[in-house]
Amino acid sequence: MEAKERPVECFIGGYRNDRIDPVLSQQGLCHGLVVFAIPSLGIMFKCRAEGDSVELEFGAFFSLLKFIKTKLAEEKIASVRVFSSNPQFVFAFTGNSRYMAPGSTRQKLLKEYAGNMQIAVGYVEPYKNKTIISPADYPSLPVGQKSTLIPDLNESKKAEFRPFQRGVKL
């Protein structure tokens, strides 16, 4: 496939339920949520995670980049625009931020996942962030678009029980 000329628009979010939900606590589940969406491809990802709002946002960001690098490799995405509703996350990319300090783990992850891909990070108002759309209102795949995600048949043939995942600690 040919490299995409226009940047792929992606949305990320890291949300926390600051009110302690007794049901979540009783089940040992994390209170945070890491979310990313790629509307043009009909993709939405959600995962429970633990951390503060900026850590959750970075978790969503790096999850998105890893997904693009591994699962969408055949799309040959050359440029992405990542929109976040967390100003602290957006400003982390503007220079002297402690979150993206030279030599830090986050800086190394960015270099590893980005490769030759151009990444632009920008702010979007919370009500326009496509990660908060209900999955029922989000198309599984836009009309006329073929899915490039091909399930691994070897994985689906494996029969095993796995423990319930409580969430990821960021």
N, C-alpha and C positions, 0 to 999 in steps of 0.2 A: 504494500500500500504506500501511497505517497504521503509525505509529511504534511500535517495540517498547516495551512497558511495563517488562519486566524487563531488567536489564542483560545484555548478551551476554558470556558468560565466554570469555576468551581467555587463552592461555598463550604465553609467549615464552621463548626460551633463546638463549644465546650460548656455544658450546662450542669449546674449543681442544684440539687434540692436542698436548700439550706435549712428548711424545716425537717427535722429528723422524722422520717416516715417509720413508724414502729414496725410495719410489716417488712420493709426492706431490712431493718436492723435485725429483726428476729430471724430472717432467712440468711443473714450474713452478706447481703448484697451491697455493692458500692452505691453511693448516693449520686455520683456524677455520671455524665453521659458525654461520650465523644461521638461527634456526628460529622459526616461530610456528604456532599451531594454534587453530582455532575449532571445537571439537568439535560444537556444536549445528548447524553447517552442513556438517560433514564436510570441513573444509578444513585442510590441513597444507602448509606452505611450508618449503623448505630451500634455502639458498644458501651457497656457500663465500665466506668473507670473511677479511680479515686485520685483526687488532687485538687489544688486550688484552680480558680478560673483560668489563669494563664497556662498552667500546666496542662489542663484539659484541652485548651485551644491548641497548644503545641502538639499534644497527642493526636488531635484530629488532623492537624497539618501534616505531620509525618506519616500518619496512616494513609492519608490521601496520596502523598508522594510515592510511598511504597506500593500502593495499589496501582497507580499509573505505571510505575516502573515494571512491576511484575505481571499484573493481570491485563494491562492494556498495552503491552510492549509492541504488539502487531499494529497498533494504531499509529505508531511513530509520532507521538505527540511532541512537538518541538517547543511549544510555548503554552503556559497556563497563566490565568489570572485567578488568584485566590482571594475571595472576599470573606471578611470576618466582621462581626459586630462587636468585637472586643478591641477598643482603642489601644489598650496596653500591649496586646499582641501585635497590632499593626505597627505601632511605634518601635517595637523591638527590632525592626528591620531598617531603621533610619540612621543608624550610626553607633553611638556610644552606649548601647544597651547592655545591661548585665545579662540579659537572657540570651544574647547571641555574641558573647565575648569571643574574640579570636582564640582558637584552640579548645573551645568548650565542646562538650558532647553534642549539643544542638548544632553547632557550626559544622562539626564533622558529619553528622547525619544529613545535614542540608547538602553538603558537597557529594556525599555518597548517593543520595536519592535523586538529586537534581541532574547530575551528569552534564550532558550538553543541553538540557532543557532550560529555557528561559522562564523564570518565575517572577511574577509581579504580585505583590500583596497590597490589598486595598481595603478600605472601610466600606461597609454597607449598613444602612439603617437596619435595626433589628427586624422591623416588620417586612423588609425586603429580602431577608436572609432565607434562602430556599431550604435550609436545613430544618426549619421549624414547620414546614408544610406537613400536614397529616399524610401518611403513606397512602391513605385512601384517595387523596386528591392529587397524588403524584403518579404520573403514568409509569408503568413498568418499562416501557420502551416507546419512544416517540413513533408516531405513525410513519410507515415507510422505511424505518431504520432496521437493519439487520443486526443482531447481536454478534459481537466479536468474541464474547466470552463463551468458551467451549468447556463444558464440564469435563473433568478428568474421570473417565470411565473406570480406571483402576481404583480411584478413591471411593466411588459409589459401590463397588463390589465388596469392599471391606466391611465385614460385620463385626462391630465391637461396641462396647459400652464405654462411654466416657463420662467422667464426673462433671457435674453441673458447674459451669464456670461462674464464679462469684463476681468477677470484674477484674480489671487490670489496675495495678498500683503504678501511678506515674511518678 
